[in-house]
Amino acid sequence: MTSRGMNVAIFLVIAELVKYTPSGGVKTQFDRRLAMFHAYAASSPDADFVTFEFDPGPLGHDEVEVAVEYCGICHSDLSMKKNDWGMTAYPFVGGHEVAGRIVALGEGVAGLGVGQRVGIGWTAFSCLRCDQCQSGHQNRCLQAQGTIVGRHGGFADRVRAQAAWTIPIPDGLESVDCGPLFCGGLTVFEPFVANNILPTARVAVVGIGGLGHMALQFARAWGCEVTAFSTSPDKEEEAHQMGAHHFLNSRDTEALAGVAGSFDMVLVTVNAPLDWDAYINTLRPGGKLHLVGAAEKITATVFPLILAQRSIGGSPTGSIVRAKEMLDFSARHGIKPMIETYPMSDLNTAMDHLEAGNARYRIVLTAG
């Protein structure tokens, strides 16, 4: 048995020995020691991640506790560590691409079981009562809580989330591949559903990186004619392997002009400034320019939008139902991220690799 498997087995035994209650917590000093979470935390934007132990408190009525087997890293973890968005609490425990097994259930949880394979993505909680939640858009809940926003995430041996946001992993998917699907995969899957993209559509993906390489796979499996845009000619072969029918250099203005009026959706996965008018011009009438990369500002000429009824939009990750649909779709079509793995103890090295732009294309930490 691997050390990771041994850790999970230990937690499953603990799950039988340690009884959580919403009001009373664990009952003995021995149990309290077992209940401590062991994590990696950064104390400031420029600090390294170091070992960190904390008491998570009593397990909530509707919460699930998961033993982390794998946890992906994405740029949002880096942005949160550096407090780029002004909402980071320190000590900061990142990690919102979790795959593992349930080791404890709150008293009000039904439909999930100890030992079950599950994952947790960007969102760990929503109210489930507001108009957005009731209409199936729980990720847009104004009371939603991020897994690493005001909470401790998956750079740890265990993590907690609301049961509704603890998503079962279907057969056909390896746990090591699932972390990036819960964040990046869901992010690029959502636009196909939100924009009612048909299997006959022509779709372009701008940027072949952590998001884009999964978007190509979804687009191809969706049945679309797929064009990849990249500034890196060396990615052409991989882009074709991941689903692109066509590959264009983003810096080639003639090539960009040559596909004017071609696409039903242009999915932008990069956060760099682009020639927005040029990309809008590649849309067919009624086409969508959809952003999932956090570009700081868009400057565009309005008349081409009006004349051909084109539109610009964006989206965050996705809802609970969309996450389940995405996983089922991925299992059915063999979609998985291209990953590099690091032991969680090498978290700082992995973060440096990500920040340097050298990840190809997602990084996954292994527990144990």
HELIX and SHEET records of a PDB file:
HELIX    1   1 SER A    3  LEU A   17  1                                  15    
HELIX    2   2 GLN A   29  ALA A   35  1                                   7    
HELIX    3   3 HIS A   75  LYS A   81  1                                   7    
HELIX    4   4 ASP A  131  GLN A  134  1                                   4    
HELIX    5   5 GLN A  138  ARG A  140  5                                   3    
HELIX    6   6 ALA A  163  TRP A  165  5                                   3    
HELIX    7   7 SER A  175  PRO A  180  1                                   6    
HELIX    8   8 LEU A  181  GLY A  185  3                                   5    
HELIX    9   9 LEU A  186  ALA A  194  1                                   9    
HELIX   10  10 GLY A  212  TRP A  222  1                                  11    
HELIX   11  11 PRO A  233  LYS A  235  5                                   3    
HELIX   12  12 GLU A  236  GLN A  241  1                                   6    
HELIX   13  13 THR A  253  GLY A  258  1                                   6    
HELIX   14  14 TRP A  276  ASN A  281  1                                   6    
HELIX   15  15 PHE A  303  LEU A  307  1                                   5    
HELIX   16  16 ILE A  320  HIS A  333  1                                  14    
HELIX   17  17 MET A  344  ASP A  346  5                                   3    
HELIX   18  18 LEU A  347  GLU A  355  1                                   9    
SHEET    1   A 2 PHE A  37  ALA A  42  0                                        
SHEET    2   A 2 PHE A  49  PHE A  54 -1                                        
SHEET    1   B 5 ARG A 158  GLN A 162  0                                        
SHEET    2   B 5 GLU A  63  ILE A  73 -1                                        
SHEET    3   B 5 VAL A  98  LEU A 105 -1                                        
SHEET    4   B 5 ARG A 117  ILE A 120 -1                                        
SHEET    5   B 5 ILE A 167  PRO A 168 -1                                        
SHEET    1   C 4 ARG A 158  GLN A 162  0                                        
SHEET    2   C 4 GLU A  63  ILE A  73 -1                                        
SHEET    3   C 4 ARG A 362  THR A 366 -1                                        
SHEET    4   C 4 ILE A 339  PRO A 343  1                                        
SHEET    1   D 2 THR A 123  PHE A 125  0                                        
SHEET    2   D 2 GLN A 145  GLY A 146 -1                                        
SHEET    1   E 6 HIS A 246  ASN A 249  0                                        
SHEET    2   E 6 GLU A 225  SER A 230  1                                        
SHEET    3   E 6 ARG A 202  VAL A 206  1                                        
SHEET    4   E 6 PHE A 263  VAL A 268  1                                        
SHEET    5   E 6 LEU A 283  LEU A 291  1                                        
SHEET    6   E 6 SER A 311  GLY A 314  1                                        
END                                                                             
